[in-house]
Amino acid sequence: MREQPAATELLQAVTDFLRDDALPRLDGLTAFHARIAISLLGIVMRELEQGPEAEAREHAALRTLTGSKGDLDALNRELCARIASGEIDVQTPGLLPFLLRTGLAKLAIDQPTYSTYQRLNNQHDKEGGH
């Protein structure tokens, strides 16, 4: 039995307080810093909600793309090294879709309201990319 709220619920409560109660009473640099704090709390909440699944998809795609095993960081380093050496390039099947999916997943967490993200994500969805 879970008796305490989830981390995302706690973060949402703090976000709501800052946005709805504190921010209207602030001005100048303090209000600006409060807006930054609200934005950062949103990133943390989305990371908690979306991050594990996004990392699992990235990890699986990297294993397929590189044909190697290892943790996410090691496979990312391997992919970067293989791109830098020219072994893998834009002609490599799966590379560009992987980079697009991974970039979109990161933007979904960091900047989901970014207009270019929304346009690319909608285009990617229409093409059956998710």
N, C-alpha and C positions, 0 to 999 in steps of 0.2 A: 504494500500500500504506500503510495506516494503522498506525503503530507506537505511538501513545500512546492512552491511554483517552479516551473522550468526556468532555465536561465533566460530563454527568450522572453518569457512573461515578465521576469524581473527587469530586463532591459527595456521592454516596451513600457513598463510603468515609469521608469526613470525618464524615458524619452517623452512620454505624455506629460509628465510633470514639467520638464524643462520647456517643452513647446507651448503648453497650454497655460501654465501658471507662472513660471519664472520669466520666460522670454518677454511677455508683454510688459513686464515691470522693469526691463533692462533697456539700456540705450548705449550707443557708441560702441567702443571696443568690447565691452562686456557682453553686449547683445551679439556682436559678431562671433565672439568666442563661444557663446552658448549655441549659436547656429552650427558652428563647427562640431561641437560636442554632440549635438543631435544627429548630425550627419555621420559621425564616427560610430555612434551607437547603432545606427541603421546598418552600417557595414558589418559590425560585429554580429548583429542579429542575423543578417543574411548569410554570413560565413557559417554560423552555427546551423542554420536551417538548410543551406544549399551546399556548403563546402564538402562534406563527406561524400555525397553522391557525385558531385562534380569531379572530385579527386579520384574516385573509383573509376569513373568513365575515362578520365585522362590516363590513369594507370593502365587500364585494359587496352586502350588505343595505342599507348606507347609500346606495350608488349607486342602487339600485333605489328606495328609500324617498324620497330627495330628488330623484332624476332629474338629479343633478349628477355631475361628475367632480371629482377632487381626491384628495389624500392623506387618510389616516384622520383625522388631527387636524382638517383643514379641513372634512371632511364632518361630523364630530361637532360642530364649532362652528356649522356651518350648521344642522344639525338643532336644536341648542339655541336658536339665534336664531329659527328658524321656530316652535318650540314657544312661546318667550317672546312672540312677536308674535301668537300665536293662529292663524297660518297652518296649523299642524299641531296636532292635538289627539287625544284618545283615540278620536275617531270616524274618524280617518284610517286607512284600510285598511293593515294591516301594522305599524302603530306598536307596539301592545301586544305582539304576538308578538316583534318585534325587541327590545324592551326586556327581555322575559323571557329570550329566548335569550342576549342579551348579558350580562345580569346573572348567569345561570347559568354562563356560560363564565368570567366573572371569579371567581365563587365557587368553581368547580372548581379554580382555581389558588390562590386565597387561603385558602379555608376548606372543603375538600372534606368534612370530617367534621361540618360545621355541620348540625344536624338539620333546620332549615328548608330548607337547600339540598337535602339528600337527599330530603326529602318532595316538594319542587317538581320536582326532577329526575326522580324516579320517576314523578310524575304527568305531567310533560311527555313522558317516554318512552312511557308508556302511550297518550298521545294522538297519538303519531306525530310528536312535535316535533323529534326530532334528525334 
